[in-house]
Amino acid sequence: MIYRFNSEPMTNNKTVSVIIPTHNRAWAIREAINSVLTQNYADFELLVVDDGSTDDTFQVLLEYGNRIDVIRQPNQGVSAARNRGIKVASGKLIAFLDSDDRWLPGKLAHQVGFFEKHPEALICQTEEIWIRNGVRVNPKNRHQKPSGNIFEASLHLCLVSPSAVMMKREIFDRVGLFDETLPACEDYDLWLKIACRYPVHLIDAQLLIKTGGHPDQLSRMPALDKYRIHSLLNLIESGVLSYDQATAATTVLKQKCRIFAIGCKKRNRPEEAALYENIINRHA
């Protein structure tokens, strides 16, 4: 159900549609929303997708009245929430913000300006500031974001932050939406599908504060490589990769399967280990 607090139609034809998916984040959602509403760029709509929250999230959202659009759905996961927002959005450009992150004031203006200067570009992201358990930390070298052709660098781990990206909505017509079957690493999956076809540009400015350390983070879910393996396998078997891309992806796939199979054996799960060993053999 869509809750709208003014009489304007849903198709506002704003330049940017900002999509915040949220689930039981009453404790954090205000800071995320406020960081959008205080941007120094005004041509946007803000869609908050409440993915079946059972806490006070919806009551918090009602406080904002006609400044936001609220979409409520039964709990289906973050991919379904983002996809619902994409389908409803009216903007030519789409930006995501996780409900535990927040933007600095120039984020939207910088990225819209980038697309105006580079009309051929389809996606860009910004640098970010990391806060873990209330303390600022520096990303390790392996987390440094590349720019341009980032496909091979992104095979090992996710190098694109959902809260940092802005993209032209047409990109979803070309590569598809978030995979709703993945409970985690759904962003890793989408960025690979994009990066194997198009450059992902980096704006060298820290315009996002990315927080972590809280127990409900998807990135804290165990066995994340299981979902990365699923993503790599689907991508390799899709036939969209070039020979060099497929070779690089297959190398990483086998590495991840080998490590995961060893872990399964240590935890006395031999049948599961055999599944990943079979994947290695199929792609030998």
Secondary structure, DSSP 4 states (H G I P E B T S, - for coil): -EE--SSS-S----SEEEEEEESS-TTTHHHHHHHHHT-S---EEEEEEEES--SSHHHHHHTTGGGSEEEEE----HHHHHHHHHHH---SEEEE--TT-EE-TTHHHHHHHHHHH-TT--EEEEEEEEEETTEEEPPPGGG----BS-TGGGSSS----GGGEEEETHHHHHH----TT-SS-HHHHHHHHHHTTS-BEEEEEEEEEEEE--TT-GGGSS-HHHHHHHHHHHHHHHT-S-HHHHHHHHHHHHHHHHHHHHHHHHTT-HHHHHHHHHHHHHT-
